[in-house]
Each structure stands twice: as C-alpha cells, then as structure tokens.
Amino acid sequence: MTKLSIFDQNKKEVGNIELAPEVFEVEIRPEILQLVVRAQLAAKRSGTHATKTRNTVRGGGRKPWRQKGTGRARAGSVRSPLWRGGAITFGPQPRSYEFKVNKKVRKLAMKMALSSRASENKLMVVKAIDMPEIKTRAFADVKKALGLEKALIVVKEADKNLALSARNIPGIKVVEAEKLNVYDVLLYPELVMLEGAAVDVQERLK
C-alpha cells in the first residue's frame, strides 16, 4: 500500500489515504492504452457521412442517345459515375466505427492510466471542494491555491455548483467517478480526486 497525503482546498495537509498497488502501481503498457483510447474515440464518431450512388442520385432515367450509330461511346445514363454531376462509385456510406474491447482490458487500461499519473506525482487527493454558490472566481481561487494548470477533477457524485463554477475555467474538467475514462485521464496532465471519489474508484477497480 502506498500512502498519499490528503489536502483541503487550500492545499493544507489534513490526512492521508492508502492507495492499492493493484490499482495505482500497475505496469504501463502503451499498446493497451492506445487500444482503449482508440475504441473510445471511435465510438464518438457520428459516421453520418454519405455520398449518392446510382440508386439515389436524381435524374438519369432516360438513355442520352441510342446505343449504335452515333460514333460516340455507349451511355445509359447522364448520372453515370463517369459523368459530371453523376453518382459516386464506392463513396462513403453511413456506418458505425465502434469496435469491442473486452471489459477486463478496459479495466486494466484504467488502472494503467491512474498508475501513470501516480508515478509522475501528478495525482492529488483533496478532502472536498466546497462551492456554496456558482461562482467562477471562487473556483479560480481554489485552482490557484491547489497549483493547478490543466487538471481533471474527479468527484464522487454530481456537484452542480462545482461543475458550473469550473466550466469556464480553461484547462479544467469536472467528471463523476462512474464516468471516469482513460482518454480524459491521459488528456489532462494533472489528476485531482476528491477523497470519496478516490475510494470509490479504487474499490471498483480492485
């Protein structure tokens, strides 16, 4: 077990927490992280791109000229892919880019992402961030006190005041523990976990 200090929102040490090595000290394998991130980004793609085929392009029902005797090449439609304004051959069609990654692999990737932040000393556990009202300036003071620049803040449960106070601060994202994902952990160089969220995530990944 690794002990990590717990701070309040003014960065004063108020205790410590034991981190499970099977969650925060896992050997990092880049190929696993890359696979899971690629799957996550692929799932976000809308896949609505489309081009018109000969079945869907408008017009072209009449043969432009007779088959023989004109000296020109045979043509069956003015909407042939060979003609300007015609259909597209083998063009993109709506599709899903999602692909399956096993649950065990996704869980392992999350452990690796958390381990990478812990090994870089970029993981901070905070007792709580109290926002009595929605106020961006109040959160900016907390950010400055904690010495954060670009950070992912993980909360145990949805906190409307905190989320809205932090929303307009560049480089800060607030996410609930159950929505924590590998891409966000790797995207933000600093990881801040509220104590309850840290316990929750650790228990889920053990």
C-alpha positions as CSV (number, residue, x, y, z in Angstrom):
1,M,0.0,0.0,0.0
2,T,1.2,3.5,-0.9
3,K,0.2,6.4,1.3
4,L,-0.7,9.7,-0.3
5,S,-1.4,12.9,1.5
6,I,-4.9,14.4,1.5
7,F,-5.2,18.1,1.2
8,D,-8.0,20.6,1.8
9,Q,-9.0,23.1,-1.0
10,N,-6.3,25.5,0.3
11,K,-3.7,22.8,-0.1
12,K,-3.2,22.2,3.6
13,E,-2.5,18.6,4.6
14,V,-5.4,17.1,6.5
15,G,-4.6,13.4,6.5
16,N,-3.5,10.6,4.2
17,I,-5.0,7.8,2.1
18,E,-3.7,4.3,1.3
19,L,-3.6,3.5,-2.4
20,A,-3.9,-0.1,-3.5
21,P,-0.8,-1.1,-5.6
22,E,-3.0,-3.3,-7.8
23,V,-4.8,-0.1,-9.0
24,F,-2.2,2.6,-8.7
25,E,1.1,0.7,-9.3
26,V,0.3,-1.3,-12.4
27,E,2.9,-1.8,-15.1
28,I,2.1,0.6,-18.0
29,R,1.7,-1.0,-21.5
30,P,1.2,1.7,-24.2
31,E,-0.4,-0.7,-26.6
32,I,-3.3,-1.4,-24.2
33,L,-3.8,2.3,-23.5
34,Q,-3.7,3.0,-27.2
35,L,-6.3,0.4,-28.0
36,V,-8.8,1.6,-25.4
37,V,-8.4,5.3,-26.3
38,R,-8.9,4.4,-30.0
39,A,-12.0,2.5,-29.2
40,Q,-13.4,5.4,-27.1
41,L,-12.7,7.9,-29.8
42,A,-14.2,5.6,-32.5
43,A,-17.4,5.3,-30.5
44,K,-17.8,9.1,-30.5
45,R,-17.7,9.3,-34.3
46,S,-21.1,10.0,-35.8
47,G,-20.5,8.1,-39.0
48,T,-23.2,10.0,-40.9
49,H,-21.0,10.7,-44.0
50,A,-22.7,9.7,-47.2
51,T,-22.5,10.1,-51.0
52,K,-25.2,9.3,-53.6
53,T,-25.0,6.1,-55.5
54,R,-26.7,5.5,-58.8
55,N,-29.8,4.4,-56.9
56,T,-30.1,7.7,-55.0
57,V,-28.8,10.4,-57.4
58,R,-31.6,12.3,-59.1
59,G,-32.3,12.1,-62.8
60,G,-30.7,9.9,-65.5
61,G,-33.8,7.8,-66.2
62,R,-33.5,8.3,-70.0
63,K,-30.8,6.9,-72.2
64,P,-28.9,10.0,-73.5
65,W,-28.5,8.7,-77.1
66,R,-29.1,5.5,-79.0
67,Q,-26.7,2.6,-78.5
68,K,-25.3,2.4,-82.0
69,G,-24.6,4.6,-85.0
70,T,-23.6,7.9,-83.3
71,G,-19.9,7.4,-83.2
72,R,-19.9,8.1,-79.5
73,A,-19.3,5.8,-76.6
74,R,-22.2,3.9,-75.3
75,A,-24.0,5.7,-72.4
76,G,-27.0,4.5,-70.4
77,S,-27.5,7.5,-68.1
78,V,-26.3,11.1,-67.6
79,R,-25.9,10.2,-63.9
80,S,-23.2,7.6,-64.6
81,P,-20.2,7.9,-62.2
82,L,-18.2,8.8,-65.3
83,W,-20.2,12.0,-66.0
84,R,-20.1,15.3,-64.2
85,G,-23.0,15.5,-61.8
86,G,-23.2,11.7,-61.7
87,A,-23.2,9.2,-58.9
88,I,-20.1,8.4,-56.7
89,T,-18.5,5.0,-57.0
90,F,-17.5,3.3,-53.7
91,G,-18.1,6.6,-51.8
92,P,-18.5,6.7,-48.0
93,Q,-21.8,5.5,-46.6
94,P,-23.3,5.8,-43.1
95,R,-21.6,3.4,-40.7
96,S,-20.6,2.8,-37.1
97,Y,-16.9,2.9,-36.2
98,E,-17.4,1.2,-32.9
99,F,-15.4,-1.9,-32.0
100,K,-15.5,-4.0,-29.0
101,V,-12.8,-4.0,-26.3
102,N,-13.1,-6.6,-23.5
103,K,-14.2,-5.4,-20.1
104,K,-11.0,-6.8,-18.5
105,V,-8.9,-4.9,-21.0
106,R,-10.8,-1.6,-20.4
107,K,-10.4,-2.1,-16.6
108,L,-6.7,-2.8,-17.0
109,A,-6.2,0.3,-19.1
110,M,-7.9,2.5,-16.5
111,K,-5.5,1.1,-13.8
112,M,-2.6,1.9,-16.1
113,A,-3.8,5.4,-16.7
114,L,-4.1,6.1,-13.0
115,S,-0.8,4.4,-12.3
116,S,0.9,6.7,-14.9
117,R,-0.4,9.8,-13.0
118,A,0.6,8.4,-9.6
119,S,4.1,7.5,-10.9
120,E,4.6,11.0,-12.2
121,N,3.4,12.6,-8.9
122,K,0.6,14.2,-10.8
123,L,-2.2,12.6,-8.7
124,M,-3.6,14.8,-5.8
125,V,-6.3,13.7,-3.4
126,V,-8.4,16.6,-1.9
127,K,-10.8,16.1,1.0
128,A,-13.5,18.2,-0.6
129,I,-14.0,21.3,-2.7
130,D,-16.8,23.3,-1.2
131,M,-18.7,25.6,-3.5
132,P,-21.7,27.2,-1.6
133,E,-22.7,29.0,-4.8
134,I,-22.0,29.0,-8.5
135,K,-19.1,31.4,-8.8
136,T,-16.2,31.1,-11.3
137,R,-14.0,33.5,-9.4
138,A,-14.3,31.4,-6.2
139,F,-13.2,28.3,-8.1
140,A,-10.4,30.2,-9.7
141,D,-9.1,30.9,-6.2
142,V,-9.2,27.2,-5.4
143,K,-7.4,26.3,-8.6
144,K,-4.7,28.8,-7.8
145,A,-4.4,27.5,-4.2
146,L,-4.0,23.9,-5.4
147,G,-1.5,25.0,-8.0
148,L,-3.4,23.5,-10.9
149,E,-3.0,24.4,-14.6
150,K,-4.6,21.7,-16.7
151,A,-6.4,19.2,-14.5
152,L,-9.1,16.6,-14.4
153,I,-11.2,16.8,-11.2
154,V,-13.0,13.6,-10.2
155,V,-15.9,13.9,-7.8
156,K,-17.9,11.0,-6.3
157,E,-21.3,12.4,-7.2
158,A,-22.6,15.1,-9.4
159,D,-21.9,18.6,-7.9
160,K,-23.7,21.2,-9.9
161,N,-22.1,24.2,-8.1
162,L,-18.6,22.9,-8.6
163,A,-19.2,21.8,-12.2
164,L,-20.7,25.2,-13.3
165,S,-18.1,27.2,-11.3
166,A,-15.3,25.3,-13.1
167,R,-17.0,25.2,-16.6
168,N,-15.5,28.5,-17.8
169,I,-12.0,27.9,-16.4
170,P,-9.6,26.9,-19.3
171,G,-7.9,23.5,-18.9
172,I,-10.3,22.2,-16.1
173,K,-12.8,19.4,-16.4
174,V,-15.0,18.0,-13.6
175,V,-16.2,14.4,-14.1
176,E,-18.1,12.0,-11.8
177,A,-16.2,8.9,-10.6
178,E,-18.6,6.5,-12.5
179,K,-17.9,8.4,-15.8
180,L,-14.1,8.4,-15.4
181,N,-12.4,7.2,-18.6
182,V,-8.9,6.5,-19.9
183,Y,-8.9,9.2,-22.5
184,D,-9.7,12.0,-20.1
185,V,-7.1,10.8,-17.5
186,L,-4.4,10.8,-20.2
187,L,-5.5,14.1,-21.8
188,Y,-5.2,16.1,-18.6
189,P,-1.6,16.1,-17.2
190,E,-2.9,16.6,-13.6
191,L,-5.4,14.4,-11.8
192,V,-7.3,15.6,-8.8
193,M,-9.5,13.1,-7.0
194,L,-11.8,14.1,-4.1
195,E,-11.4,11.6,-1.2
196,G,-14.8,9.9,-1.8
197,A,-14.1,9.5,-5.5
198,A,-10.6,8.1,-4.9
199,V,-12.1,5.4,-2.5
200,D,-14.9,4.7,-4.9
201,V,-12.7,4.3,-8.0
202,Q,-10.2,2.1,-6.0
203,E,-12.9,-0.2,-4.8
204,R,-14.4,-0.6,-8.3
205,L,-11.0,-1.4,-9.9
206,K,-9.6,-3.8,-7.3
